[in-house]
């Protein structure tokens, strides 16, 4: 029935690893990834330190001009 599709649209997202479309719902076991392979590849990239979360504070002995200007306000 077409009205059911309009009332309950399936949201789709791109797999963060391969960009393949993934339905965002309980039937997608590895969401947001398309497969266990993509999930494990992403985990491996984190373990190999290929991804990093930026740190707001510079290492000891270094200064950040933008941060220094913000602190002086």
Helices and strands as residue ranges (DSSP letters): H 2-7, E 12-14, E 21-23, H 36-47, H 65-72
